[in-house]
Amino acid sequence: MKFEDRYSLLVLLIFLSLRISAQNLDYSFLTIPVELQKDANHVVRLDYTKLEVSSKKQATMHVKYVVTLLNGKSKLNKHCVFYDNDKKINDLSAKIYDSFGNLVKKYFKNDFNDQSAIDHSTMYSDNRIKCIDLVHNNYPYTIEIEYKKTFKDILYYPNCNIQGFNSSLENLIFIVETPSELEIKYKARNIEIEPEINNSGKKIIYTWSVKNRPSIISEEFAPSSEQILPFIEITPRYFQYNQYVGDAATWETFGSFFQELRQGRDNLSLEMSKTVQSITSGLDSNKEKIDTLYRYLQENMRYVSVQLEIGGYQPFDAKYVEKNKYGDCKALSNFMLSMLKEAGIESQPGIIFRDGNRRMNVDENFPTLFGNHMLLYVPSEDIWLECTSNDYPPNYLGESNDNRSVLLLTENGGKLVKSPEFKIPDNTQNSKTKINISPDGSAHISGTVKTSGPKHEIYRYIENNLSKTKFEEFFLSTSSLPAFNIEKLEVKSQKENPEAQLDFDLIVKRFASKAGKRLFVPINKLNVFDQVPSPTENRVHPIEVLRGYQEKDKTVFQLPDGYEVESIPQKEMLIQTDYGKYSTKIEIVGSTLTYHRFLEIQPVNLPPEEFDQFRNFYKEIAKADNMKIVLVKKS
């Protein structure tokens, strides 16, 4: 090494040493263990939360959160704190530190952007957030957030989320302090940890401590985050919201609280009662009455979310919905319940967690507030009603509500049940397509696609919500075909069944690739399987497919004049595994080639060790779907 190099290195080391020694080493990225940096976009240096419960109604939460952002993939540079009329934020501040722990900038409560936290479907809400973008030019850098939040009415306590994906943890301290007479219930999920409990006679202090947890990677086809990420769930045994007092000893007692919230809110006006009697008059069966009243609800009321104070949990009464012609999930379910009650049919509201394919892992022995949506169940007919939909058929809940825990609110309190599950025969797609190929490679394609269950929902949504122009734009953007012109594009869903049909007529200019006297024709360009997971070494998480389905396709190719089939990669194929089944068959009669395709995907929950076999099955399907036949011009 040259003298100049050694001198420069010495100066740099002295400079770094002086900078670090002048700062708190806890905030320097140099002190982060190497094993915590692997596969991480950020490292949580300190996650400190202390929840001080003073009564059934009141509590205070102190938070200090310090995280080092290692790269631009981390989303924690934007930090938001939620609040509403029942939760107030005090002493809110933030700081940015550079790589070596030097303070760069301080922020105070007024520097945070205060905005509504409502989504597109919510008209009225007191949910708000204070957000701030903590941006620094150079990675890594560290941010620190501190605040205090006070609760004036309590239905639940905030959980302790120990880790997110691609996030490692240095130190977490979670403390819950309660009066001795206020019992809490707690449960660790996806981690084995118990609190240290200190009982002084007047107060009980629960302390959880977690240190040095490496990053948890995110993987395709893994279970939902609630089944992977570690968190501590806590809930009060006794709680109070406004004047309503609840007991979470069992699901039965917990449900009784919500039943009390809706007492006296299911009475219709005299005029509405007459309307119910009129439209159900002459109907012989309860099912006919349920269908008729459900259609009345859909045609006359609309969904609007209203989340104001206790209105987030307590339904507006039936007369409110009748007068205003709208309501949230609770209000609409309650209005439907009221109409059924007038018709002599008992029904039960059900609390459920609705969020795409995420499903809460609800414990039968751990009552807590887990839901964000309400359905209605008619036990005598075993019929479920999604009262926020204006177009679902009766007894169809949609894929966002299937196979989930539901807390039914019965006369005897809460009852935990499961919503109906879509089986493979309930979730299908069948297509018949005709493709006329021209010698220049263009094609005229016409066909019909019939769908049921979850596969039909997109078409029902399109029919009821998109204009013709928007539908065509959507179809163009989602199709795997090259550029094409639309001659016909129509969709129609069935009113009484979860089924829909798509009819189309297209002109595709470059459907087949031409090379000399040959045409290379894609065998399946309309329904290509593209769900192959990326290759992964040392798979960590189980493999999960929540919902199975079945597809049947028949495609008839009319070959161009003067051409014949030169080669077909495989006339028949069959792949059958525990993960599903795939088969194809090609028949040639004169100038007509008929392609039959069958695909069945099984719902599975597999150990990580089976990932390669699972991926290979999906890979083989994708490969077969991308097969091409070769046509050659006759001599």
Secondary structure as UniProt FT lines:
FT   HELIX           3..21
FT   HELIX           25..27
FT   HELIX           29..31
FT   HELIX           34..37
FT   TURN            38..39
FT   STRAND          42..53
FT   STRAND          59..69
FT   TURN            72..73
FT   TURN            76..77
FT   STRAND          78..84
FT   TURN            85..86
FT   STRAND          87..97
FT   TURN            99..100
FT   STRAND          103..108
FT   HELIX           109..111
FT   STRAND          113..116
FT   TURN            120..121
FT   STRAND          122..125
FT   STRAND          128..133
FT   STRAND          141..151
FT   STRAND          160..161
FT   STRAND          167..179
FT   TURN            180..181
FT   STRAND          184..189
FT   STRAND          196..199
FT   STRAND          203..213
FT   TURN            220..221
FT   HELIX           225..227
FT   STRAND          231..236
FT   STRAND          238..241
FT   TURN            242..243
FT   STRAND          244..247
FT   HELIX           251..261
FT   TURN            262..264
FT   HELIX           270..280
FT   TURN            281..282
FT   HELIX           286..300
FT   STRAND          302..303
FT   STRAND          305..307
FT   HELIX           309..312
FT   HELIX           318..324
FT   STRAND          326..327
FT   HELIX           329..342
FT   TURN            343..344
FT   STRAND          348..352
FT   TURN            356..357
FT   TURN            364..365
FT   STRAND          373..378
FT   TURN            379..382
FT   STRAND          383..385
FT   TURN            387..388
FT   TURN            394..395
FT   TURN            399..400
FT   TURN            402..403
FT   STRAND          405..410
FT   TURN            411..412
FT   STRAND          413..418
FT   HELIX           424..426
FT   STRAND          428..437
FT   TURN            439..440
FT   STRAND          443..452
FT   HELIX           453..456
FT   HELIX           457..465
FT   HELIX           468..478
FT   STRAND          484..493
FT   STRAND          499..508
FT   TURN            509..510
FT   STRAND          513..515
FT   TURN            516..517
FT   STRAND          518..522
FT   STRAND          543..545
FT   STRAND          549..558
FT   TURN            561..562
FT   STRAND          563..567
FT   STRAND          572..577
FT   TURN            578..579
FT   STRAND          580..589
FT   TURN            590..591
FT   STRAND          592..601
FT   STRAND          604..606
FT   HELIX           608..610
FT   HELIX           611..625
FT   STRAND          628..633
//
